[in-house]
């Protein structure tokens, strides 16, 4: 058994369902289901009782739950203990990054960090805004790049990027809605929005939804809860026709000839990226990295 499998099983039992566990783990529901099925095959016993109201552990499942929690706690304790043996300044700087982050945003600041603190190692993790916020508050990340400014006094934040969003459309549909200055948002009425699940960044999702409603669009996103909307999925869904997705100019993803990008008239949507860190942090290498980040 792998730690990943144990964490997945614990999440399913604690959340009472596969969908809720997938949201917590920020993976797809089929991936969680496959993890549980793999454990049941390995152990040769059923671990969950499934019903219309959710799932509950069997007797064997309750036994595994106790053992899994103990194993995971011991693993986390061991990692924390070994971190204390690192040389001063050599502790890893853990950074959370969202999907579609411009390549140049971190390259310069990380180079400045290496010059000032050559012993500092960096670890980058792709996480949604909600997952990064939780990890920062739990002390599992040192710096997060979020799509919304975090609230409360536990985290400090600085705006590092503003991107006016345009729209991706199937090439054969774009001429019907695009004008000389780009695409009016209300011209997309009746098409499906290929968006991200609200759980990934609630405030940013609500901002987009409010702007869409004000232009007569249905903000219901065609994106399953618990699944990340990776750029390749956006492109594939849009190229099939009848749908659109938002993307910034200079999107760092190859766009096939079947898809076109156009600006939105009036720039009604601006995606902002915030750097966030714990307010009680005293790491000098973190301060150097934050100071090197750009300001819009």
PAKOL-430333 format. One record per residue (C-alpha): residue number from 1; residue in one letter; z, x, y. Coordinates in steps of 0.5 Angstrom, whole numbers, plus 500, padded with zeros to 3 digits. Example, Ala and Ser with C-alpha at 12.3 -4.5 7.8 and 13.67 -1.06 7.14 Angstrom:
BEGIN
<site n="1" res="a" z="516" x="525" y="491"/>
<site n="2" res="s" z="514" x="527" y="498"/>
END
This chain:
BEGIN
<site n="1" res="x" z="500" x="500" y="500"/>
<site n="2" res="x" z="498" x="502" y="507"/>
<site n="3" res="x" z="503" x="501" y="513"/>
<site n="4" res="x" z="497" x="497" y="516"/>
<site n="5" res="x" z="497" x="492" y="511"/>
<site n="6" res="x" z="505" x="492" y="511"/>
<site n="7" res="x" z="505" x="491" y="518"/>
<site n="8" res="x" z="499" x="485" y="517"/>
<site n="9" res="x" z="504" x="482" y="512"/>
<site n="10" res="x" z="510" x="482" y="516"/>
<site n="11" res="x" z="506" x="479" y="522"/>
<site n="12" res="x" z="503" x="473" y="518"/>
<site n="13" res="x" z="510" x="471" y="515"/>
<site n="14" res="x" z="514" x="472" y="522"/>
<site n="15" res="x" z="508" x="468" y="526"/>
<site n="16" res="x" z="508" x="463" y="520"/>
<site n="17" res="x" z="500" x="463" y="520"/>
<site n="18" res="x" z="494" x="467" y="520"/>
<site n="19" res="x" z="491" x="465" y="526"/>
<site n="20" res="x" z="498" x="467" y="530"/>
<site n="21" res="x" z="498" x="474" y="526"/>
<site n="22" res="x" z="491" x="475" y="528"/>
<site n="23" res="x" z="493" x="474" y="536"/>
<site n="24" res="x" z="499" x="478" y="535"/>
<site n="25" res="x" z="495" x="484" y="532"/>
<site n="26" res="x" z="489" x="483" y="536"/>
<site n="27" res="x" z="484" x="483" y="530"/>
<site n="28" res="x" z="480" x="478" y="527"/>
<site n="29" res="x" z="483" x="472" y="522"/>
<site n="30" res="x" z="479" x="474" y="516"/>
<site n="31" res="x" z="481" x="481" y="517"/>
<site n="32" res="x" z="488" x="479" y="516"/>
<site n="33" res="x" z="487" x="474" y="511"/>
<site n="34" res="x" z="483" x="480" y="507"/>
<site n="35" res="x" z="489" x="484" y="508"/>
<site n="36" res="x" z="494" x="479" y="505"/>
<site n="37" res="x" z="489" x="478" y="499"/>
<site n="38" res="x" z="489" x="486" y="498"/>
<site n="39" res="x" z="496" x="486" y="497"/>
<site n="40" res="x" z="497" x="480" y="493"/>
<site n="41" res="x" z="491" x="484" y="488"/>
<site n="42" res="x" z="495" x="490" y="488"/>
<site n="43" res="x" z="502" x="487" y="487"/>
<site n="44" res="x" z="499" x="482" y="482"/>
<site n="45" res="x" z="503" x="476" y="485"/>
<site n="46" res="x" z="502" x="471" y="490"/>
<site n="47" res="x" z="506" x="473" y="496"/>
<site n="48" res="x" z="504" x="466" y="501"/>
<site n="49" res="x" z="504" x="459" y="500"/>
<site n="50" res="x" z="499" x="456" y="504"/>
<site n="51" res="x" z="499" x="449" y="507"/>
<site n="52" res="x" z="496" x="445" y="513"/>
<site n="53" res="x" z="502" x="447" y="517"/>
<site n="54" res="x" z="502" x="454" y="516"/>
<site n="55" res="x" z="504" x="459" y="511"/>
<site n="56" res="x" z="511" x="461" y="508"/>
<site n="57" res="x" z="513" x="467" y="503"/>
<site n="58" res="x" z="514" x="466" y="496"/>
<site n="59" res="x" z="520" x="469" y="493"/>
<site n="60" res="x" z="516" x="475" y="491"/>
<site n="61" res="x" z="513" x="475" y="499"/>
<site n="62" res="x" z="521" x="475" y="501"/>
<site n="63" res="x" z="522" x="481" y="497"/>
<site n="64" res="x" z="516" x="484" y="500"/>
<site n="65" res="x" z="518" x="482" y="507"/>
<site n="66" res="x" z="525" x="486" y="507"/>
<site n="67" res="x" z="522" x="492" y="504"/>
<site n="68" res="x" z="516" x="492" y="509"/>
<site n="69" res="x" z="521" x="491" y="515"/>
<site n="70" res="x" z="525" x="497" y="512"/>
<site n="71" res="x" z="519" x="502" y="511"/>
<site n="72" res="x" z="516" x="500" y="518"/>
<site n="73" res="x" z="523" x="501" y="521"/>
<site n="74" res="x" z="524" x="508" y="517"/>
<site n="75" res="x" z="517" x="510" y="519"/>
<site n="76" res="x" z="518" x="509" y="527"/>
<site n="77" res="x" z="524" x="512" y="526"/>
<site n="78" res="x" z="521" x="518" y="523"/>
<site n="79" res="x" z="516" x="519" y="528"/>
<site n="80" res="x" z="521" x="518" y="534"/>
<site n="81" res="x" z="525" x="524" y="531"/>
<site n="82" res="x" z="519" x="528" y="530"/>
<site n="83" res="x" z="517" x="527" y="537"/>
<site n="84" res="x" z="523" x="530" y="540"/>
<site n="85" res="x" z="521" x="537" y="536"/>
<site n="86" res="x" z="515" x="538" y="541"/>
<site n="87" res="x" z="515" x="543" y="546"/>
<site n="88" res="x" z="517" x="541" y="553"/>
<site n="89" res="x" z="511" x="538" y="556"/>
<site n="90" res="x" z="507" x="538" y="550"/>
<site n="91" res="x" z="509" x="530" y="548"/>
<site n="92" res="x" z="503" x="526" y="547"/>
<site n="93" res="x" z="501" x="522" y="553"/>
<site n="94" res="x" z="499" x="515" y="550"/>
<site n="95" res="x" z="494" x="511" y="554"/>
<site n="96" res="x" z="491" x="504" y="553"/>
<site n="97" res="x" z="484" x="502" y="555"/>
<site n="98" res="x" z="480" x="496" y="555"/>
<site n="99" res="x" z="473" x="495" y="552"/>
<site n="100" res="x" z="467" x="496" y="557"/>
<site n="101" res="x" z="471" x="501" y="561"/>
<site n="102" res="x" z="466" x="506" y="565"/>
<site n="103" res="x" z="465" x="512" y="562"/>
<site n="104" res="x" z="467" x="516" y="569"/>
<site n="105" res="x" z="473" x="513" y="570"/>
<site n="106" res="x" z="478" x="517" y="566"/>
<site n="107" res="x" z="474" x="523" y="565"/>
<site n="108" res="x" z="475" x="527" y="572"/>
<site n="109" res="x" z="483" x="525" y="572"/>
<site n="110" res="x" z="484" x="527" y="565"/>
<site n="111" res="x" z="480" x="534" y="567"/>
<site n="112" res="x" z="485" x="535" y="572"/>
<site n="113" res="x" z="491" x="533" y="568"/>
<site n="114" res="x" z="489" x="539" y="563"/>
<site n="115" res="x" z="488" x="544" y="568"/>
<site n="116" res="x" z="495" x="542" y="571"/>
<site n="117" res="x" z="499" x="540" y="564"/>
<site n="118" res="x" z="495" x="544" y="559"/>
<site n="119" res="x" z="500" x="543" y="554"/>
<site n="120" res="x" z="500" x="535" y="554"/>
<site n="121" res="x" z="496" x="532" y="549"/>
<site n="122" res="x" z="493" x="525" y="550"/>
<site n="123" res="x" z="492" x="519" y="545"/>
<site n="124" res="x" z="487" x="513" y="547"/>
<site n="125" res="x" z="488" x="506" y="544"/>
<site n="126" res="x" z="483" x="501" y="545"/>
<site n="127" res="x" z="487" x="495" y="547"/>
<site n="128" res="x" z="487" x="488" y="550"/>
<site n="129" res="x" z="491" x="487" y="557"/>
<site n="130" res="x" z="496" x="483" y="554"/>
<site n="131" res="x" z="497" x="488" y="548"/>
<site n="132" res="x" z="497" x="494" y="553"/>
<site n="133" res="x" z="502" x="490" y="557"/>
<site n="134" res="x" z="507" x="489" y="551"/>
<site n="135" res="x" z="506" x="496" y="549"/>
<site n="136" res="x" z="508" x="499" y="556"/>
<site n="137" res="x" z="514" x="494" y="556"/>
<site n="138" res="x" z="516" x="496" y="549"/>
<site n="139" res="x" z="515" x="504" y="551"/>
<site n="140" res="x" z="509" x="505" y="546"/>
<site n="141" res="x" z="504" x="506" y="552"/>
<site n="142" res="x" z="505" x="511" y="558"/>
<site n="143" res="x" z="499" x="508" y="562"/>
<site n="144" res="x" z="495" x="502" y="561"/>
<site n="145" res="x" z="489" x="500" y="564"/>
<site n="146" res="x" z="489" x="493" y="565"/>
<site n="147" res="x" z="485" x="487" y="567"/>
<site n="148" res="x" z="490" x="484" y="571"/>
<site n="149" res="x" z="496" x="486" y="575"/>
<site n="150" res="x" z="503" x="486" y="571"/>
<site n="151" res="x" z="508" x="482" y="574"/>
<site n="152" res="x" z="516" x="484" y="574"/>
<site n="153" res="x" z="519" x="490" y="576"/>
<site n="154" res="x" z="519" x="494" y="570"/>
<site n="155" res="x" z="512" x="496" y="571"/>
<site n="156" res="x" z="509" x="499" y="577"/>
<site n="157" res="x" z="501" x="499" y="578"/>
<site n="158" res="x" z="495" x="501" y="582"/>
<site n="159" res="x" z="488" x="498" y="583"/>
<site n="160" res="x" z="483" x="503" y="581"/>
<site n="161" res="x" z="477" x="500" y="580"/>
<site n="162" res="x" z="473" x="493" y="582"/>
<site n="163" res="x" z="466" x="491" y="579"/>
<site n="164" res="x" z="462" x="485" y="582"/>
<site n="165" res="x" z="460" x="482" y="575"/>
<site n="166" res="x" z="453" x="480" y="574"/>
<site n="167" res="x" z="450" x="476" y="568"/>
<site n="168" res="x" z="447" x="477" y="562"/>
<site n="169" res="x" z="441" x="473" y="560"/>
<site n="170" res="x" z="436" x="472" y="554"/>
<site n="171" res="x" z="430" x="475" y="557"/>
<site n="172" res="x" z="425" x="469" y="556"/>
<site n="173" res="x" z="430" x="464" y="560"/>
<site n="174" res="x" z="432" x="469" y="566"/>
<site n="175" res="x" z="426" x="467" y="570"/>
<site n="176" res="x" z="428" x="460" y="570"/>
<site n="177" res="x" z="435" x="461" y="573"/>
<site n="178" res="x" z="434" x="467" y="577"/>
<site n="179" res="x" z="432" x="468" y="584"/>
<site n="180" res="x" z="430" x="473" y="589"/>
<site n="181" res="x" z="437" x="475" y="590"/>
<site n="182" res="x" z="439" x="474" y="583"/>
<site n="183" res="x" z="442" x="468" y="579"/>
<site n="184" res="x" z="446" x="463" y="582"/>
<site n="185" res="x" z="453" x="461" y="578"/>
<site n="186" res="x" z="451" x="454" y="578"/>
<site n="187" res="x" z="444" x="455" y="575"/>
<site n="188" res="x" z="448" x="457" y="569"/>
<site n="189" res="x" z="450" x="450" y="568"/>
<site n="190" res="x" z="449" x="447" y="561"/>
<site n="191" res="x" z="449" x="454" y="558"/>
<site n="192" res="x" z="455" x="457" y="553"/>
<site n="193" res="x" z="459" x="462" y="556"/>
<site n="194" res="x" z="460" x="468" y="551"/>
<site n="195" res="x" z="467" x="470" y="554"/>
<site n="196" res="x" z="473" x="473" y="551"/>
<site n="197" res="x" z="479" x="469" y="548"/>
<site n="198" res="x" z="485" x="467" y="553"/>
<site n="199" res="x" z="490" x="471" y="549"/>
<site n="200" res="x" z="487" x="478" y="551"/>
<site n="201" res="x" z="488" x="477" y="559"/>
<site n="202" res="x" z="491" x="470" y="561"/>
<site n="203" res="x" z="491" x="471" y="568"/>
<site n="204" res="x" z="484" x="474" y="569"/>
<site n="205" res="x" z="481" x="469" y="564"/>
<site n="206" res="x" z="484" x="463" y="568"/>
<site n="207" res="x" z="481" x="466" y="575"/>
<site n="208" res="x" z="474" x="466" y="571"/>
<site n="209" res="x" z="475" x="459" y="569"/>
<site n="210" res="x" z="477" x="457" y="576"/>
<site n="211" res="x" z="471" x="460" y="579"/>
<site n="212" res="x" z="466" x="457" y="574"/>
<site n="213" res="x" z="469" x="450" y="574"/>
<site n="214" res="x" z="468" x="450" y="582"/>
<site n="215" res="x" z="461" x="451" y="581"/>
<site n="216" res="x" z="460" x="446" y="576"/>
<site n="217" res="x" z="460" x="450" y="569"/>
<site n="218" res="x" z="464" x="449" y="563"/>
<site n="219" res="x" z="469" x="455" y="562"/>
<site n="220" res="x" z="470" x="454" y="555"/>
<site n="221" res="x" z="469" x="461" y="552"/>
<site n="222" res="x" z="465" x="461" y="545"/>
<site n="223" res="x" z="469" x="467" y="543"/>
<site n="224" res="x" z="474" x="466" y="537"/>
<site n="225" res="x" z="482" x="467" y="538"/>
<site n="226" res="x" z="484" x="473" y="536"/>
<site n="227" res="x" z="477" x="477" y="536"/>
<site n="228" res="x" z="475" x="482" y="541"/>
<site n="229" res="x" z="469" x="481" y="544"/>
<site n="230" res="x" z="465" x="488" y="544"/>
<site n="231" res="x" z="459" x="489" y="548"/>
<site n="232" res="x" z="455" x="489" y="542"/>
<site n="233" res="x" z="457" x="482" y="540"/>
<site n="234" res="x" z="455" x="480" y="547"/>
<site n="235" res="x" z="448" x="482" y="547"/>
<site n="236" res="x" z="447" x="479" y="540"/>
<site n="237" res="x" z="450" x="472" y="542"/>
<site n="238" res="x" z="446" x="472" y="549"/>
<site n="239" res="x" z="439" x="474" y="546"/>
<site n="240" res="x" z="439" x="468" y="541"/>
<site n="241" res="x" z="438" x="464" y="548"/>
<site n="242" res="x" z="442" x="458" y="551"/>
<site n="243" res="x" z="448" x="463" y="553"/>
<site n="244" res="x" z="450" x="468" y="558"/>
<site n="245" res="x" z="455" x="473" y="559"/>
<site n="246" res="x" z="458" x="477" y="565"/>
<site n="247" res="x" z="457" x="484" y="565"/>
<site n="248" res="x" z="458" x="489" y="571"/>
<site n="249" res="x" z="452" x="493" y="574"/>
<site n="250" res="x" z="451" x="500" y="570"/>
<site n="251" res="x" z="454" x="497" y="564"/>
<site n="252" res="x" z="455" x="503" y="559"/>
<site n="253" res="x" z="452" x="499" y="553"/>
<site n="254" res="x" z="444" x="499" y="551"/>
<site n="255" res="x" z="441" x="493" y="553"/>
<site n="256" res="x" z="435" x="491" y="549"/>
<site n="257" res="x" z="428" x="488" y="551"/>
<site n="258" res="x" z="430" x="481" y="549"/>
<site n="259" res="x" z="436" x="481" y="554"/>
<site n="260" res="x" z="436" x="482" y="562"/>
<site n="261" res="x" z="442" x="483" y="567"/>
<site n="262" res="x" z="442" x="480" y="574"/>
<site n="263" res="x" z="447" x="480" y="580"/>
<site n="264" res="x" z="450" x="474" y="581"/>
<site n="265" res="x" z="449" x="471" y="588"/>
<site n="266" res="x" z="455" x="472" y="593"/>
<site n="267" res="x" z="459" x="476" y="588"/>
<site n="268" res="x" z="463" x="470" y="586"/>
<site n="269" res="x" z="467" x="474" y="580"/>
<site n="270" res="x" z="470" x="481" y="581"/>
<site n="271" res="x" z="473" x="484" y="575"/>
<site n="272" res="x" z="479" x="489" y="577"/>
<site n="273" res="x" z="482" x="494" y="573"/>
<site n="274" res="x" z="489" x="496" y="574"/>
<site n="275" res="x" z="493" x="502" y="572"/>
<site n="276" res="x" z="500" x="501" y="570"/>
<site n="277" res="x" z="506" x="505" y="568"/>
<site n="278" res="x" z="513" x="504" y="567"/>
<site n="279" res="x" z="517" x="504" y="573"/>
<site n="280" res="x" z="523" x="508" y="570"/>
<site n="281" res="x" z="518" x="514" y="568"/>
<site n="282" res="x" z="519" x="521" y="570"/>
<site n="283" res="x" z="514" x="524" y="567"/>
<site n="284" res="x" z="510" x="529" y="571"/>
<site n="285" res="x" z="504" x="529" y="567"/>
<site n="286" res="x" z="503" x="522" y="568"/>
<site n="287" res="x" z="504" x="522" y="575"/>
<site n="288" res="x" z="499" x="528" y="576"/>
<site n="289" res="x" z="494" x="523" y="572"/>
<site n="290" res="x" z="496" x="517" y="576"/>
<site n="291" res="x" z="495" x="521" y="582"/>
<site n="292" res="x" z="488" x="523" y="580"/>
<site n="293" res="x" z="485" x="516" y="578"/>
<site n="294" res="x" z="480" x="513" y="583"/>
<site n="295" res="x" z="482" x="508" y="589"/>
<site n="296" res="x" z="477" x="503" y="590"/>
END
